[in-house]
């Protein structure tokens, strides 16, 4: 029998003391017990460090590092570059947010979804979540992902919620190496999805939720599960803000494009060309690329954004 993988849980913190104890308790309560917690704290001014230190003194495997203090995305990317010095060889990686609460089988369920794949091929697991209010009340299920995950989707939409992501050992090695090749990204989870999709890795989206996703005013990026939120995202697509993200993503991916399968190398080249050419020419290329988002309305907004030169 294969031994259960060790999971390096990467937690980026910043002034998260108010809800952190509940998240740490849910980690300690996992039915998969081979894990270590590696934290990058971004200069918290509250009791975040105290809470983490107390958790460590209770006998839990915790490493606390200083973050770069350049925002959440940079903090997670710094963890990807440094965690291997504090985790066993061959560890798998799970991303962790400071104010969620994990269900007891989050890690074991995620592992089961990936352990059937060839271990030499990078693999990513993500899932739906239970969205709650600040008091963890009023559970509602996050939106489904009806269309297949892949690079044509990843280029224009992030569907891998970072707080649910697990990477197998090959995926972990891949993103750790790629993180050293690039600098600024929009968000770490979208970039991770794009990298795994780009190399042709296995991508699993689980329709069952694995955690309670707490919604409050401090969320870096909130849930996208109601009409108001969906319209806001489409509005960002049409406003031109999405175009800035695309350019930043394209630069970040270009640094690791040599790792991609040939088909996705060509897709990325076309995508970068489209971002810098006139509408008439870009329309033909985009039509050939067959990019898509998860819903018809969102995909239609993508094409409308092209017409308005907001892509």
Secondary structure, DSSP 8 states (H G I E B T S, - for coil): ------EEEEEEESS-HHHHHHHHHHHHT-S---EEEEEEE----SSHHHHHHHHHHTT--EEEEE--SS-HHHHHHHHHHHGGGGS-TT-EEEEE-TT-EE-TTHHHHHHHHHTTS-TTS-EEEEEEEEEE-TTS-S-EE-----S--SHHHHTT---S-GGG-EE-HHHHHHHHHHHHH----S-HHHHHHHHHHHTT-EEEEEEEEEEEEE--TT-SS----SHHHHHHHHHHHHHTHHHHHHHHHHHHHHTTGGGS-HHHHHHHHHHHHHTTS-HHHHHHHHHHHT---SSHHHHHHHHHHHHTT--
